[in-house]
Amino acid sequence: GVQVTVVVQGGQIVSANITSCQTRYPCSYITSLTGQVVSRQGPPVNLISGATDSSTAYKQAVIQALSKAS
């Protein structure tokens, strides 16, 4: 339900933006996760209470994007 674009420059994640969202809740519920991916340099993010499925979908989308980049 979530698609992301992850930008890696110089071996560092510089952005992990949501590009498409087909979830039950608005993507605005999970936009804070993009900063977590950048600050942690990876997909382990805190799940958002009340938007657990959306949070999980975002995390999986980041994992898939990073696997395609390597």
Predicted model as a PDB file, atoms N, CA, C, CB and O in Angstrom, pLDDT in the B-factor column:
MODEL        1                                                                  
ATOM      1  N   GLY A   1       0.769  -1.204   0.000  1.00 88.00           N  
ATOM      2  CA  GLY A   1       0.000   0.000   0.000  1.00 88.00           C  
ATOM      3  C   GLY A   1       0.815   1.275   0.000  1.00 88.00           C  
ATOM      4  O   GLY A   1       0.252   2.355  -0.179  1.00 88.00           O  
ATOM      5  N   VAL A   2       2.133   1.188   0.196  1.00 94.00           N  
ATOM      6  CA  VAL A   2       2.965   2.391   0.230  1.00 94.00           C  
ATOM      7  C   VAL A   2       4.147   2.201  -0.716  1.00 94.00           C  
ATOM      8  CB  VAL A   2       3.457   2.694   1.681  1.00 94.00           C  
ATOM      9  O   VAL A   2       4.777   1.144  -0.730  1.00 94.00           O  
ATOM     10  N   GLN A   3       4.443   3.238  -1.508  1.00 95.00           N  
ATOM     11  CA  GLN A   3       5.629   3.250  -2.353  1.00 95.00           C  
ATOM     12  C   GLN A   3       6.505   4.402  -1.910  1.00 95.00           C  
ATOM     13  CB  GLN A   3       5.259   3.371  -3.863  1.00 95.00           C  
ATOM     14  O   GLN A   3       6.014   5.470  -1.543  1.00 95.00           O  
ATOM     15  N   VAL A   4       7.817   4.173  -1.949  1.00 96.00           N  
ATOM     16  CA  VAL A   4       8.757   5.201  -1.531  1.00 96.00           C  
ATOM     17  C   VAL A   4       9.866   5.362  -2.566  1.00 96.00           C  
ATOM     18  CB  VAL A   4       9.350   4.861  -0.157  1.00 96.00           C  
ATOM     19  O   VAL A   4      10.128   4.470  -3.373  1.00 96.00           O  
ATOM     20  N   THR A   5      10.499   6.512  -2.517  1.00 96.00           N  
ATOM     21  CA  THR A   5      11.719   6.757  -3.273  1.00 96.00           C  
ATOM     22  C   THR A   5      12.801   7.044  -2.252  1.00 96.00           C  
ATOM     23  CB  THR A   5      11.555   7.943  -4.303  1.00 96.00           C  
ATOM     24  O   THR A   5      12.724   8.009  -1.492  1.00 96.00           O  
ATOM     25  N   VAL A   6      13.813   6.186  -2.250  1.00 96.00           N  
ATOM     26  CA  VAL A   6      14.935   6.349  -1.333  1.00 96.00           C  
ATOM     27  C   VAL A   6      16.120   6.860  -2.138  1.00 96.00           C  
ATOM     28  CB  VAL A   6      15.280   5.005  -0.598  1.00 96.00           C  
ATOM     29  O   VAL A   6      16.483   6.272  -3.157  1.00 96.00           O  
ATOM     30  N   VAL A   7      16.727   7.959  -1.681  1.00 96.00           N  
ATOM     31  CA  VAL A   7      17.888   8.520  -2.343  1.00 96.00           C  
ATOM     32  C   VAL A   7      19.110   8.263  -1.467  1.00 96.00           C  
ATOM     33  CB  VAL A   7      17.699  10.040  -2.619  1.00 96.00           C  
ATOM     34  O   VAL A   7      19.146   8.631  -0.293  1.00 96.00           O  
ATOM     35  N   VAL A   8      20.115   7.619  -2.076  1.00 95.00           N  
ATOM     36  CA  VAL A   8      21.365   7.327  -1.392  1.00 95.00           C  
ATOM     37  C   VAL A   8      22.470   8.083  -2.117  1.00 95.00           C  
ATOM     38  CB  VAL A   8      21.656   5.785  -1.350  1.00 95.00           C  
ATOM     39  O   VAL A   8      22.654   7.929  -3.324  1.00 95.00           O  
ATOM     40  N   GLN A   9      23.209   8.905  -1.362  1.00 94.00           N  
ATOM     41  CA  GLN A   9      24.335   9.651  -1.923  1.00 94.00           C  
ATOM     42  C   GLN A   9      25.550   9.428  -1.041  1.00 94.00           C  
ATOM     43  CB  GLN A   9      24.008  11.172  -2.044  1.00 94.00           C  
ATOM     44  O   GLN A   9      25.481   9.585   0.178  1.00 94.00           O  
ATOM     45  N   GLY A  10      26.655   9.063  -1.657  1.00 93.00           N  
ATOM     46  CA  GLY A  10      27.872   8.841  -0.898  1.00 93.00           C  
ATOM     47  C   GLY A  10      27.726   7.761   0.153  1.00 93.00           C  
ATOM     48  O   GLY A  10      28.364   7.818   1.205  1.00 93.00           O  
ATOM     49  N   GLY A  11      26.882   6.768  -0.130  1.00 92.00           N  
ATOM     50  CA  GLY A  11      26.677   5.680   0.808  1.00 92.00           C  
ATOM     51  C   GLY A  11      25.762   6.010   1.978  1.00 92.00           C  
ATOM     52  O   GLY A  11      25.625   5.202   2.896  1.00 92.00           O  
ATOM     53  N   GLN A  12      25.139   7.170   1.963  1.00 95.00           N  
ATOM     54  CA  GLN A  12      24.240   7.598   3.031  1.00 95.00           C  
ATOM     55  C   GLN A  12      22.825   7.809   2.484  1.00 95.00           C  
ATOM     56  CB  GLN A  12      24.763   8.895   3.691  1.00 95.00           C  
ATOM     57  O   GLN A  12      22.650   8.326   1.381  1.00 95.00           O  
ATOM     58  N   ILE A  13      21.828   7.408   3.257  1.00 96.00           N  
ATOM     59  CA  ILE A  13      20.442   7.681   2.893  1.00 96.00           C  
ATOM     60  C   ILE A  13      20.179   9.159   3.165  1.00 96.00           C  
ATOM     61  CB  ILE A  13      19.439   6.762   3.690  1.00 96.00           C  
ATOM     62  O   ILE A  13      20.325   9.625   4.295  1.00 96.00           O  
ATOM     63  N   VAL A  14      19.791   9.888   2.127  1.00 97.00           N  
ATOM     64  CA  VAL A  14      19.512  11.317   2.294  1.00 97.00           C  
ATOM     65  C   VAL A  14      18.016  11.627   2.277  1.00 97.00           C  
ATOM     66  CB  VAL A  14      20.205  12.110   1.204  1.00 97.00           C  
ATOM     67  O   VAL A  14      17.596  12.686   2.745  1.00 97.00           O  
ATOM     68  N   SER A  15      17.211  10.707   1.739  1.00 96.00           N  
ATOM     69  CA  SER A  15      15.759  10.873   1.802  1.00 96.00           C  
ATOM     70  C   SER A  15      15.081   9.534   1.583  1.00 96.00           C  
ATOM     71  CB  SER A  15      15.272  11.903   0.758  1.00 96.00           C  
ATOM     72  O   SER A  15      15.642   8.630   0.962  1.00 96.00           O  
ATOM     73  N   ALA A  16      13.867   9.419   2.101  1.00 96.00           N  
ATOM     74  CA  ALA A  16      13.056   8.212   1.945  1.00 96.00           C  
ATOM     75  C   ALA A  16      11.595   8.647   1.886  1.00 96.00           C  
ATOM     76  CB  ALA A  16      13.303   7.188   3.121  1.00 96.00           C  
ATOM     77  O   ALA A  16      10.802   8.357   2.781  1.00 96.00           O  
ATOM     78  N   ASN A  17      11.268   9.344   0.814  1.00 96.00           N  
ATOM     79  CA  ASN A  17       9.960   9.983   0.699  1.00 96.00           C  
ATOM     80  C   ASN A  17       8.873   9.039   0.201  1.00 96.00           C  
ATOM     81  CB  ASN A  17      10.053  11.163  -0.221  1.00 96.00           C  
ATOM     82  O   ASN A  17       9.120   8.147  -0.611  1.00 96.00           O  
ATOM     83  N   ILE A  18       7.684   9.257   0.701  1.00 96.00           N  
ATOM     84  CA  ILE A  18       6.503   8.507   0.271  1.00 96.00           C  
ATOM     85  C   ILE A  18       6.058   9.077  -1.075  1.00 96.00           C  
ATOM     86  CB  ILE A  18       5.341   8.588   1.340  1.00 96.00           C  
ATOM     87  O   ILE A  18       5.813  10.277  -1.199  1.00 96.00           O  
ATOM     88  N   THR A  19       5.957   8.203  -2.085  1.00 95.00           N  
ATOM     89  CA  THR A  19       5.539   8.652  -3.411  1.00 95.00           C  
ATOM     90  C   THR A  19       4.130   8.210  -3.769  1.00 95.00           C  
ATOM     91  CB  THR A  19       6.498   8.145  -4.446  1.00 95.00           C  
ATOM     92  O   THR A  19       3.497   8.787  -4.654  1.00 95.00           O  
ATOM     93  N   SER A  20       3.639   7.183  -3.079  1.00 93.00           N  
ATOM     94  CA  SER A  20       2.280   6.704  -3.318  1.00 93.00           C  
ATOM     95  C   SER A  20       1.770   6.064  -2.033  1.00 93.00           C  
ATOM     96  CB  SER A  20       2.232   5.691  -4.513  1.00 93.00           C  
ATOM     97  O   SER A  20       2.514   5.404  -1.308  1.00 93.00           O  
ATOM     98  N   CYS A  21       0.498   6.272  -1.773  1.00 91.00           N  
ATOM     99  CA  CYS A  21      -0.064   5.743  -0.535  1.00 91.00           C  
ATOM    100  C   CYS A  21      -1.477   5.245  -0.805  1.00 91.00           C  
ATOM    101  CB  CYS A  21      -0.061   6.821   0.586  1.00 91.00           C  
ATOM    102  O   CYS A  21      -2.370   6.018  -1.151  1.00 91.00           O  
ATOM    103  N   GLN A  22      -1.660   3.951  -0.641  1.00 90.00           N  
ATOM    104  CA  GLN A  22      -2.962   3.313  -0.850  1.00 90.00           C  
ATOM    105  C   GLN A  22      -3.362   2.595   0.434  1.00 90.00           C  
ATOM    106  CB  GLN A  22      -2.921   2.317  -2.060  1.00 90.00           C  
ATOM    107  O   GLN A  22      -3.739   1.423   0.407  1.00 90.00           O  
ATOM    108  N   THR A  23      -3.279   3.297   1.544  1.00 86.00           N  
ATOM    109  CA  THR A  23      -3.562   2.675   2.836  1.00 86.00           C  
ATOM    110  C   THR A  23      -4.906   3.143   3.377  1.00 86.00           C  
ATOM    111  CB  THR A  23      -2.449   2.991   3.841  1.00 86.00           C  
ATOM    112  O   THR A  23      -5.516   4.078   2.859  1.00 86.00           O  
ATOM    113  N   ARG A  24      -5.339   2.483   4.408  1.00 83.00           N  
ATOM    114  CA  ARG A  24      -6.633   2.791   5.028  1.00 83.00           C  
ATOM    115  C   ARG A  24      -6.631   4.181   5.657  1.00 83.00           C  
ATOM    116  CB  ARG A  24      -6.980   1.740   6.090  1.00 83.00           C  
ATOM    117  O   ARG A  24      -7.658   4.859   5.683  1.00 83.00           O  
ATOM    118  N   TYR A  25      -5.468   4.602   6.166  1.00 82.00           N  
ATOM    119  CA  TYR A  25      -5.346   5.901   6.820  1.00 82.00           C  
ATOM    120  C   TYR A  25      -4.536   6.853   5.949  1.00 82.00           C  
ATOM    121  CB  TYR A  25      -4.692   5.754   8.208  1.00 82.00           C  
ATOM    122  O   TYR A  25      -3.754   6.399   5.114  1.00 82.00           O  
ATOM    123  N   PRO A  26      -4.703   8.145   6.122  1.00 86.00           N  
ATOM    124  CA  PRO A  26      -3.930   9.103   5.321  1.00 86.00           C  
ATOM    125  C   PRO A  26      -2.426   8.938   5.559  1.00 86.00           C  
ATOM    126  CB  PRO A  26      -4.361  10.545   5.651  1.00 86.00           C  
ATOM    127  O   PRO A  26      -1.991   8.608   6.663  1.00 86.00           O  
ATOM    128  N   CYS A  27      -1.658   9.170   4.524  1.00 87.00           N  
ATOM    129  CA  CYS A  27      -0.204   9.066   4.653  1.00 87.00           C  
ATOM    130  C   CYS A  27       0.364  10.106   5.616  1.00 87.00           C  
ATOM    131  CB  CYS A  27       0.452   9.217   3.290  1.00 87.00           C  
ATOM    132  O   CYS A  27       1.485   9.954   6.101  1.00 87.00           O  
ATOM    133  N   SER A  28      -0.387  11.142   5.891  1.00 91.00           N  
ATOM    134  CA  SER A  28       0.087  12.147   6.841  1.00 91.00           C  
ATOM    135  C   SER A  28       0.352  11.523   8.211  1.00 91.00           C  
ATOM    136  CB  SER A  28      -0.935  13.288   6.967  1.00 91.00           C  
ATOM    137  O   SER A  28       1.117  12.070   9.006  1.00 91.00           O  
ATOM    138  N   TYR A  29      -0.275  10.388   8.484  1.00 91.00           N  
ATOM    139  CA  TYR A  29      -0.057   9.696   9.760  1.00 91.00           C  
ATOM    140  C   TYR A  29       1.354   9.144   9.873  1.00 91.00           C  
ATOM    141  CB  TYR A  29      -1.061   8.565   9.925  1.00 91.00           C  
ATOM    142  O   TYR A  29       1.875   8.990  10.978  1.00 91.00           O  
ATOM    143  N   ILE A  30       1.981   8.843   8.730  1.00 93.00           N  
ATOM    144  CA  ILE A  30       3.284   8.184   8.781  1.00 93.00           C  
ATOM    145  C   ILE A  30       4.432   9.011   8.201  1.00 93.00           C  
ATOM    146  CB  ILE A  30       3.205   6.888   8.054  1.00 93.00           C  
ATOM    147  O   ILE A  30       5.542   8.499   8.063  1.00 93.00           O  
ATOM    148  N   THR A  31       4.190  10.265   7.862  1.00 93.00           N  
ATOM    149  CA  THR A  31       5.250  11.069   7.256  1.00 93.00           C  
ATOM    150  C   THR A  31       6.448  11.261   8.180  1.00 93.00           C  
ATOM    151  CB  THR A  31       4.704  12.416   6.856  1.00 93.00           C  
ATOM    152  O   THR A  31       7.559  11.490   7.700  1.00 93.00           O  
ATOM    153  N   SER A  32       6.251  11.175   9.478  1.00 93.00           N  
ATOM    154  CA  SER A  32       7.383  11.332  10.402  1.00 93.00           C  
ATOM    155  C   SER A  32       8.386  10.193  10.267  1.00 93.00           C  
ATOM    156  CB  SER A  32       6.883  11.409  11.844  1.00 93.00           C  
ATOM    157  O   SER A  32       9.534  10.323  10.692  1.00 93.00           O  
ATOM    158  N   LEU A  33       7.965   9.087   9.683  1.00 95.00           N  
ATOM    159  CA  LEU A  33       8.868   7.948   9.525  1.00 95.00           C  
ATOM    160  C   LEU A  33       9.995   8.238   8.539  1.00 95.00           C  
ATOM    161  CB  LEU A  33       8.090   6.730   9.068  1.00 95.00           C  
ATOM    162  O   LEU A  33      11.065   7.636   8.626  1.00 95.00           O  
ATOM    163  N   THR A  34       9.762   9.158   7.602  1.00 95.00           N  
ATOM    164  CA  THR A  34      10.797   9.457   6.617  1.00 95.00           C  
ATOM    165  C   THR A  34      12.050  10.001   7.298  1.00 95.00           C  
ATOM    166  CB  THR A  34      10.277  10.462   5.579  1.00 95.00           C  
ATOM    167  O   THR A  34      13.165   9.642   6.920  1.00 95.00           O  
ATOM    168  N   GLY A  35      11.879  10.849   8.281  1.00 95.00           N  
ATOM    169  CA  GLY A  35      13.024  11.384   9.021  1.00 95.00           C  
ATOM    170  C   GLY A  35      13.731  10.326   9.848  1.00 95.00           C  
ATOM    171  O   GLY A  35      14.946  10.384  10.036  1.00 95.00           O  
ATOM    172  N   GLN A  36      12.967   9.357  10.344  1.00 96.00           N  
ATOM    173  CA  GLN A  36      13.579   8.274  11.121  1.00 96.00           C  
ATOM    174  C   GLN A  36      14.506   7.433  10.253  1.00 96.00           C  
ATOM    175  CB  GLN A  36      12.497   7.384  11.746  1.00 96.00           C  
ATOM    176  O   GLN A  36      15.586   7.043  10.697  1.00 96.00           O  
ATOM    177  N   VAL A  37      14.097   7.151   9.028  1.00 97.00           N  
ATOM    178  CA  VAL A  37      14.935   6.353   8.131  1.00 97.00           C  
ATOM    179  C   VAL A  37      16.248   7.092   7.854  1.00 97.00           C  
ATOM    180  CB  VAL A  37      14.186   6.051   6.799  1.00 97.00           C  
ATOM    181  O   VAL A  37      17.317   6.481   7.858  1.00 97.00           O  
ATOM    182  N   VAL A  38      16.170   8.389   7.617  1.00 97.00           N  
ATOM    183  CA  VAL A  38      17.375   9.171   7.342  1.00 97.00           C  
ATOM    184  C   VAL A  38      18.268   9.236   8.576  1.00 97.00           C  
ATOM    185  CB  VAL A  38      17.003  10.590   6.879  1.00 97.00           C  
ATOM    186  O   VAL A  38      19.476   9.026   8.468  1.00 97.00           O  
ATOM    187  N   SER A  39      17.707   9.520   9.734  1.00 96.00           N  
ATOM    188  CA  SER A  39      18.531   9.655  10.940  1.00 96.00           C  
ATOM    189  C   SER A  39      19.119   8.324  11.387  1.00 96.00           C  
ATOM    190  CB  SER A  39      17.710  10.253  12.069  1.00 96.00           C  
ATOM    191  O   SER A  39      20.221   8.288  11.933  1.00 96.00           O  
ATOM    192  N   ARG A  40      18.402   7.241  11.163  1.00 96.00           N  
ATOM    193  CA  ARG A  40      18.888   5.914  11.582  1.00 96.00           C  
ATOM    194  C   ARG A  40      19.650   5.199  10.473  1.00 96.00           C  
ATOM    195  CB  ARG A  40      17.719   5.047  12.033  1.00 96.00           C  
ATOM    196  O   ARG A  40      20.271   4.161  10.702  1.00 96.00           O  
ATOM    197  N   GLN A  41      19.595   5.771   9.254  1.00 96.00           N  
ATOM    198  CA  GLN A  41      20.261   5.186   8.087  1.00 96.00           C  
ATOM    199  C   GLN A  41      19.790   3.760   7.804  1.00 96.00           C  
ATOM    200  CB  GLN A  41      21.768   5.195   8.291  1.00 96.00           C  
ATOM    201  O   GLN A  41      20.583   2.887   7.451  1.00 96.00           O  
ATOM    202  N   GLY A  42      18.497   3.544   7.965  1.00 93.00           N  
ATOM    203  CA  GLY A  42      17.937   2.240   7.666  1.00 93.00           C  
ATOM    204  C   GLY A  42      16.469   2.177   7.984  1.00 93.00           C  
ATOM    205  O   GLY A  42      15.908   3.114   8.553  1.00 93.00           O  
ATOM    206  N   PRO A  43      15.838   1.071   7.618  1.00 91.00           N  
ATOM    207  CA  PRO A  43      14.398   0.941   7.758  1.00 91.00           C  
ATOM    208  C   PRO A  43      13.843   0.671   9.151  1.00 91.00           C  
ATOM    209  CB  PRO A  43      13.964  -0.111   6.899  1.00 91.00           C  
ATOM    210  O   PRO A  43      12.629   0.792   9.317  1.00 91.00           O  
ATOM    211  N   PRO A  44      14.626   0.317  10.165  1.00 85.00           N  
ATOM    212  CA  PRO A  44      13.960   0.114  11.463  1.00 85.00           C  
ATOM    213  C   PRO A  44      13.341   1.432  11.957  1.00 85.00           C  
ATOM    214  CB  PRO A  44      14.971  -0.437  12.518  1.00 85.00           C  
ATOM    215  O   PRO A  44      14.056   2.367  12.317  1.00 85.00           O  
ATOM    216  N   VAL A  45      12.038   1.487  11.968  1.00 86.00           N  
ATOM    217  CA  VAL A  45      11.329   2.694  12.394  1.00 86.00           C  
ATOM    218  C   VAL A  45      10.368   2.342  13.516  1.00 86.00           C  
ATOM    219  CB  VAL A  45      10.568   3.346  11.207  1.00 86.00           C  
ATOM    220  O   VAL A  45       9.966   1.189  13.669  1.00 86.00           O  
ATOM    221  N   ASN A  46      10.008   3.346  14.293  1.00 90.00           N  
ATOM    222  CA  ASN A  46       8.987   3.166  15.323  1.00 90.00           C  
ATOM    223  C   ASN A  46       7.628   3.126  14.642  1.00 90.00           C  
ATOM    224  CB  ASN A  46       9.045   4.307  16.396  1.00 90.00           C  
ATOM    225  O   ASN A  46       7.326   3.974  13.802  1.00 90.00           O  
ATOM    226  N   LEU A  47       6.821   2.159  14.994  1.00 89.00           N  
ATOM    227  CA  LEU A  47       5.476   2.081  14.433  1.00 89.00           C  
ATOM    228  C   LEU A  47       4.617   3.175  15.033  1.00 89.00           C  
ATOM    229  CB  LEU A  47       4.846   0.695  14.685  1.00 89.00           C  
ATOM    230  O   LEU A  47       4.755   3.507  16.210  1.00 89.00           O  
ATOM    231  N   ILE A  48       3.737   3.730  14.233  1.00 89.00           N  
ATOM    232  CA  ILE A  48       2.845   4.791  14.663  1.00 89.00           C  
ATOM    233  C   ILE A  48       1.574   4.165  15.216  1.00 89.00           C  
ATOM    234  CB  ILE A  48       2.527   5.764  13.496  1.00 89.00           C  
ATOM    235  O   ILE A  48       0.892   3.411  14.521  1.00 89.00           O  
ATOM    236  N   SER A  49       1.259   4.476  16.463  1.00 88.00           N  
ATOM    237  CA  SER A  49       0.049   3.955  17.088  1.00 88.00           C  
ATOM    238  C   SER A  49      -1.173   4.416  16.306  1.00 88.00           C  
ATOM    239  CB  SER A  49      -0.046   4.406  18.563  1.00 88.00           C  
ATOM    240  O   SER A  49      -1.321   5.602  16.012  1.00 88.00           O  
ATOM    241  N   GLY A  50      -2.030   3.489  15.979  1.00 87.00           N  
ATOM    242  CA  GLY A  50      -3.225   3.816  15.203  1.00 87.00           C  
ATOM    243  C   GLY A  50      -3.002   3.705  13.710  1.00 87.00           C  
ATOM    244  O   GLY A  50      -3.954   3.780  12.932  1.00 87.00           O  
ATOM    245  N   ALA A  51      -1.745   3.526  13.296  1.00 89.00           N  
ATOM    246  CA  ALA A  51      -1.426   3.370  11.873  1.00 89.00           C  
ATOM    247  C   ALA A  51      -0.345   2.303  11.718  1.00 89.00           C  
ATOM    248  CB  ALA A  51      -0.958   4.726  11.248  1.00 89.00           C  
ATOM    249  O   ALA A  51       0.595   2.454  10.938  1.00 89.00           O  
ATOM    250  N   THR A  52      -0.502   1.229  12.474  1.00 90.00           N  
ATOM    251  CA  THR A  52       0.497   0.160  12.469  1.00 90.00           C  
ATOM    252  C   THR A  52       0.651  -0.466  11.088  1.00 90.00           C  
ATOM    253  CB  THR A  52       0.123  -0.913  13.481  1.00 90.00           C  
ATOM    254  O   THR A  52       1.774  -0.695  10.639  1.00 90.00           O  
ATOM    255  N   ASP A  53      -0.452  -0.743  10.412  1.00 91.00           N  
ATOM    256  CA  ASP A  53      -0.368  -1.342   9.076  1.00 91.00           C  
ATOM    257  C   ASP A  53       0.327  -0.410   8.091  1.00 91.00           C  
ATOM    258  CB  ASP A  53      -1.766  -1.694   8.562  1.00 91.00           C  
ATOM    259  O   ASP A  53       1.135  -0.856   7.276  1.00 91.00           O  
ATOM    260  N   SER A  54       0.018   0.875   8.162  1.00 92.00           N  
ATOM    261  CA  SER A  54       0.661   1.849   7.282  1.00 92.00           C  
ATOM    262  C   SER A  54       2.146   1.954   7.597  1.00 92.00           C  
ATOM    263  CB  SER A  54      -0.010   3.225   7.416  1.00 92.00           C  
ATOM    264  O   SER A  54       2.971   2.050   6.689  1.00 92.00           O  
ATOM    265  N   SER A  55       2.487   1.936   8.876  1.00 93.00           N  
ATOM    266  CA  SER A  55       3.890   2.004   9.290  1.00 93.00           C  
ATOM    267  C   SER A  55       4.659   0.789   8.768  1.00 93.00           C  
ATOM    268  CB  SER A  55       3.998   2.085  10.832  1.00 93.00           C  
ATOM    269  O   SER A  55       5.777   0.915   8.267  1.00 93.00           O  
ATOM    270  N   THR A  56       4.051  -0.371   8.891  1.00 93.00           N  
ATOM    271  CA  THR A  56       4.684  -1.596   8.418  1.00 93.00           C  
ATOM    272  C   THR A  56       4.842  -1.572   6.901  1.00 93.00           C  
ATOM    273  CB  THR A  56       3.868  -2.822   8.848  1.00 93.00           C  
ATOM    274  O   THR A  56       5.872  -1.995   6.377  1.00 93.00           O  
ATOM    275  N   ALA A  57       3.833  -1.083   6.199  1.00 94.00           N  
ATOM    276  CA  ALA A  57       3.900  -0.982   4.736  1.00 94.00           C  
ATOM    277  C   ALA A  57       5.016  -0.032   4.317  1.00 94.00           C  
ATOM    278  CB  ALA A  57       2.550  -0.502   4.160  1.00 94.00           C  
ATOM    279  O   ALA A  57       5.728  -0.308   3.352  1.00 94.00           O  
ATOM    280  N   TYR A  58       5.177   1.081   5.028  1.00 95.00           N  
ATOM    281  CA  TYR A  58       6.256   2.025   4.734  1.00 95.00           C  
ATOM    282  C   TYR A  58       7.610   1.355   4.937  1.00 95.00           C  
ATOM    283  CB  TYR A  58       6.141   3.284   5.624  1.00 95.00           C  
ATOM    284  O   TYR A  58       8.491   1.450   4.083  1.00 95.00           O  
ATOM    285  N   LYS A  59       7.771   0.679   6.068  1.00 95.00           N  
ATOM    286  CA  LYS A  59       9.036   0.000   6.373  1.00 95.00           C  
ATOM    287  C   LYS A  59       9.373  -1.015   5.281  1.00 95.00           C  
ATOM    288  CB  LYS A  59       8.960  -0.701   7.750  1.00 95.00           C  
ATOM    289  O   LYS A  59      10.514  -1.072   4.823  1.00 95.00           O  
ATOM    290  N   GLN A  60       8.401  -1.807   4.867  1.00 96.00           N  
ATOM    291  CA  GLN A  60       8.632  -2.803   3.819  1.00 96.00           C  
ATOM    292  C   GLN A  60       8.991  -2.149   2.487  1.00 96.00           C  
ATOM    293  CB  GLN A  60       7.396  -3.682   3.648  1.00 96.00           C  
ATOM    294  O   GLN A  60       9.821  -2.669   1.742  1.00 96.00           O  
ATOM    295  N   ALA A  61       8.372  -1.018   2.190  1.00 96.00           N  
ATOM    296  CA  ALA A  61       8.679  -0.302   0.952  1.00 96.00           C  
ATOM    297  C   ALA A  61      10.114   0.208   0.964  1.00 96.00           C  
ATOM    298  CB  ALA A  61       7.705   0.866   0.749  1.00 96.00           C  
ATOM    299  O   ALA A  61      10.792   0.172  -0.062  1.00 96.00           O  
ATOM    300  N   VAL A  62      10.584   0.686   2.120  1.00 96.00           N  
ATOM    301  CA  VAL A  62      11.969   1.147   2.239  1.00 96.00           C  
ATOM    302  C   VAL A  62      12.930  -0.034   2.051  1.00 96.00           C  
ATOM    303  CB  VAL A  62      12.205   1.829   3.620  1.00 96.00           C  
ATOM    304  O   VAL A  62      13.935   0.083   1.350  1.00 96.00           O  
ATOM    305  N   ILE A  63      12.617  -1.150   2.669  1.00 96.00           N  
ATOM    306  CA  ILE A  63      13.458  -2.349   2.522  1.00 96.00           C  
ATOM    307  C   ILE A  63      13.546  -2.757   1.056  1.00 96.00           C  
ATOM    308  CB  ILE A  63      12.899  -3.520   3.370  1.00 96.00           C  
ATOM    309  O   ILE A  63      14.631  -3.073   0.567  1.00 96.00           O  
ATOM    310  N   GLN A  64      12.418  -2.753   0.351  1.00 95.00           N  
ATOM    311  CA  GLN A  64      12.413  -3.133  -1.058  1.00 95.00           C  
ATOM    312  C   GLN A  64      13.220  -2.143  -1.895  1.00 95.00           C  
ATOM    313  CB  GLN A  64      10.974  -3.219  -1.581  1.00 95.00           C  
ATOM    314  O   GLN A  64      13.976  -2.553  -2.776  1.00 95.00           O  
ATOM    315  N   ALA A  65      13.070  -0.860  -1.632  1.00 94.00           N  
ATOM    316  CA  ALA A  65      13.810   0.151  -2.397  1.00 94.00           C  
ATOM    317  C   ALA A  65      15.312   0.004  -2.184  1.00 94.00           C  
ATOM    318  CB  ALA A  65      13.359   1.566  -2.000  1.00 94.00           C  
ATOM    319  O   ALA A  65      16.092   0.116  -3.130  1.00 94.00           O  
ATOM    320  N   LEU A  66      15.718  -0.248  -0.935  1.00 93.00           N  
ATOM    321  CA  LEU A  66      17.138  -0.402  -0.651  1.00 93.00           C  
ATOM    322  C   LEU A  66      17.691  -1.682  -1.286  1.00 93.00           C  
ATOM    323  CB  LEU A  66      17.378  -0.414   0.863  1.00 93.00           C  
ATOM    324  O   LEU A  66      18.845  -1.709  -1.712  1.00 93.00           O  
ATOM    325  N   SER A  67      16.888  -2.728  -1.351  1.00 92.00           N  
ATOM    326  CA  SER A  67      17.367  -3.979  -1.965  1.00 92.00           C  
ATOM    327  C   SER A  67      17.559  -3.800  -3.467  1.00 92.00           C  
ATOM    328  CB  SER A  67      16.377  -5.138  -1.691  1.00 92.00           C  
ATOM    329  O   SER A  67      18.446  -4.423  -4.051  1.00 92.00           O  
ATOM    330  N   LYS A  68      16.751  -2.968  -4.098  1.00 87.00           N  
ATOM    331  CA  LYS A  68      16.911  -2.700  -5.518  1.00 87.00           C  
ATOM    332  C   LYS A  68      18.131  -1.839  -5.794  1.00 87.00           C  
ATOM    333  CB  LYS A  68      15.674  -2.030  -6.066  1.00 87.00           C  
ATOM    334  O   LYS A  68      18.732  -1.925  -6.865  1.00 87.00           O  
ATOM    335  N   ALA A  69      18.499  -0.997  -4.811  1.00 77.00           N  
ATOM    336  CA  ALA A  69      19.625  -0.088  -4.997  1.00 77.00           C  
ATOM    337  C   ALA A  69      20.971  -0.794  -4.864  1.00 77.00           C  
ATOM    338  CB  ALA A  69      19.544   1.042  -3.997  1.00 77.00           C  
ATOM    339  O   ALA A  69      21.975  -0.333  -5.406  1.00 77.00           O  
ATOM    340  N   SER A  70      20.988  -1.924  -4.138  1.00 68.00           N  
ATOM    341  CA  SER A  70      22.283  -2.575  -3.921  1.00 68.00           C  
ATOM    342  C   SER A  70      22.628  -3.613  -4.946  1.00 68.00           C  
ATOM    343  CB  SER A  70      22.313  -3.199  -2.590  1.00 68.00           C  
ATOM    344  O   SER A  70      23.691  -4.228  -4.868  1.00 68.00           O  
TER     345      SER A  70                                                      
ENDMDL                                                                          
END                                                                             
